[in-house]
Amino acid sequence: MKGIGRRILFQWLGVMMAGLLCAAPGFAQTTLVTCPGTATNHYTPGLTDSPQLIAVNANATLGPCVGDATVVSATYHFGGQGTLSCALTLNSVSGGTTTVTWQDGQQSTATFVRAVTERLPIGDVVTTNELLVTAGRYAGANMTFVATLVQPNLLACMTPPGVTDAAGPAVMTITSLQ
């Protein structure tokens, strides 16, 4: 049990650190809403030790949200592709679309700006996606989505089909620049 507690602590520390690193330097930001939750990534084909073009589908269930009394929860979906591998510490995802559906049925559509991936000493991966909300609720705001993806079987990278799924804690934050 002690090892599991440390793993969870490292995961949440990774999520919070990555969120702090992505704040725009020199600009004051106002947090509009923050939603913690859990994320699941699906990779096609699976991640292996060899870099290859991989389609990524990320889904998250988020809530309870704080910062905006009209927002309670949301679902998050990202679809994109990139050259990915278990061995790369900096994976690149090019393009992709994100849709957030809020509990009241309203949506936010966001375009991908960049991603930063950090591998933790315990093998888990912290992925920080920076996006721009282009339509719907919070249009014009910045979105940051940070997920700590637990790697339960590192040996899967060495054998077919590779790592096809990873899941873990996540947090989505929407901010506006002042």
C-alpha positions in Angstrom: 0.0 0.0 0.0 2.9 2.3 0.8 4.2 2.0 -2.9 0.7 2.8 -4.3 0.5 6.0 -2.1 3.9 7.2 -3.4 2.8 6.5 -7.0 -0.3 8.6 -6.6 1.6 11.4 -4.9 4.1 11.4 -7.8 1.3 11.4 -10.3 -0.5 14.4 -8.8 2.8 16.3 -8.3 3.6 15.7 -11.9 0.2 17.0 -13.0 0.5 20.2 -10.9 4.1 20.9 -11.9 3.3 20.5 -15.6 0.4 23.0 -15.2 2.7 25.5 -13.5 5.4 25.2 -16.2 2.9 26.0 -18.9 1.7 29.3 -17.6 2.5 32.1 -20.1 5.4 34.0 -18.7 5.0 37.8 -18.3 1.2 37.7 -18.7 -1.4 37.8 -15.9 -3.9 35.0 -16.3 -7.3 34.7 -14.8 -8.5 31.1 -14.2 -12.1 30.8 -15.5 -12.6 27.1 -14.6 -10.6 24.1 -13.4 -11.9 20.6 -13.7 -10.1 17.5 -12.3 -10.9 14.0 -13.4 -9.5 11.0 -15.1 -8.3 10.5 -18.6 -7.8 7.5 -20.9 -5.6 7.5 -24.1 -6.0 5.0 -26.9 -3.1 4.5 -29.4 -3.5 3.0 -32.8 -1.2 1.2 -33.5 0.2 0.7 -30.0 3.2 2.5 -28.7 6.5 0.5 -29.0 10.1 1.4 -28.6 10.3 2.4 -32.3 9.0 5.9 -33.2 6.1 5.7 -35.7 3.0 7.6 -36.7 0.2 6.9 -34.2 -3.4 8.0 -33.9 -4.2 9.2 -30.4 -7.8 9.4 -29.0 -8.0 10.9 -25.5 -11.1 10.9 -23.5 -11.7 12.3 -20.0 -14.5 12.6 -17.5 -14.0 15.8 -15.5 -15.6 17.2 -12.4 -16.5 18.6 -10.0 -15.4 21.8 -11.7 -14.6 25.0 -9.7 -14.3 28.7 -10.7 -17.6 29.1 -12.7 -20.8 28.4 -10.8 -22.6 27.4 -14.1 -20.1 24.6 -14.8 -20.3 21.4 -12.8 -18.7 18.7 -15.0 -17.6 18.0 -18.5 -16.3 15.4 -20.9 -13.2 16.0 -22.9 -12.3 14.4 -26.3 -9.1 14.9 -28.3 -8.2 13.2 -31.6 -4.9 13.7 -33.3 -1.8 11.9 -34.5 1.9 12.2 -34.2 5.2 10.4 -34.1 5.2 8.6 -30.8 7.2 5.9 -29.0 7.7 4.5 -25.5 11.4 5.4 -25.8 10.9 9.1 -26.7 10.9 11.5 -23.8 9.5 14.2 -26.0 6.7 13.0 -28.2 5.2 15.2 -30.9 1.5 15.3 -31.7 0.7 17.4 -34.7 -2.7 19.0 -34.9 -5.9 17.6 -33.6 -9.2 18.8 -32.4 -10.6 18.9 -28.9 -14.2 19.0 -27.9 -15.4 19.7 -24.4 -19.0 18.9 -23.7 -20.3 20.6 -20.5 -23.0 19.1 -18.3 -25.6 21.5 -19.7 -24.9 20.3 -23.3 -22.9 23.4 -24.4 -19.6 22.7 -26.0 -16.2 24.3 -26.4 -14.1 23.5 -29.4 -10.3 24.0 -29.1 -7.4 23.7 -31.5 -4.1 22.2 -30.5 -1.2 24.6 -29.9 1.5 22.3 -28.5 2.2 19.4 -26.2 4.9 18.7 -23.6 5.6 15.2 -22.5 7.7 14.3 -19.4 8.5 10.8 -18.2 8.5 10.5 -14.4 11.2 8.4 -12.6 8.5 5.7 -11.9 7.8 5.3 -15.7 4.5 7.2 -15.8 4.1 10.0 -18.4 2.8 13.5 -17.8 1.4 15.0 -20.9 0.5 18.7 -21.0 -1.6 19.9 -24.0 -2.0 23.6 -24.6 -5.0 24.6 -26.7 -6.9 27.6 -27.8 -10.7 27.6 -27.4 -12.0 28.7 -30.9 -15.7 28.2 -30.5 -18.5 27.8 -28.0 -18.2 28.4 -24.2 -15.0 30.3 -23.4 -14.2 31.1 -27.0 -10.9 33.0 -27.1 -9.6 31.5 -23.9 -6.6 29.3 -23.3 -7.1 25.6 -22.3 -4.5 23.5 -20.6 -5.1 19.8 -20.2 -2.6 17.8 -18.1 -2.8 14.0 -17.7 -0.5 11.6 -15.8 -0.7 8.4 -17.7 0.1 5.4 -15.6 2.3 2.9 -17.4 1.3 -0.4 -15.7 3.3 -2.7 -18.0 6.6 -1.2 -19.4 7.4 -4.5 -21.0 4.5 -4.0 -23.4 6.6 -1.5 -25.3 8.9 -4.3 -26.4 6.3 -6.7 -27.7 3.4 -6.5 -30.2 0.8 -4.9 -30.0 2.6 -2.4 -27.8 0.9 -0.1 -25.3 -2.6 0.5 -26.7 -4.2 2.2 -23.7 -3.0 4.3 -20.8 -5.1 6.1 -18.1 -4.7 8.3 -15.0 -5.6 11.5 -13.2 -6.1 14.7 -15.3 -6.9 18.3 -14.8 -8.3 20.8 -17.4 -7.8 24.5 -16.7 -9.3 27.3 -18.9 -7.7 30.8 -18.5 -8.0 34.2 -20.1 -5.1 36.6 -20.5 -5.5 40.0 -19.0 
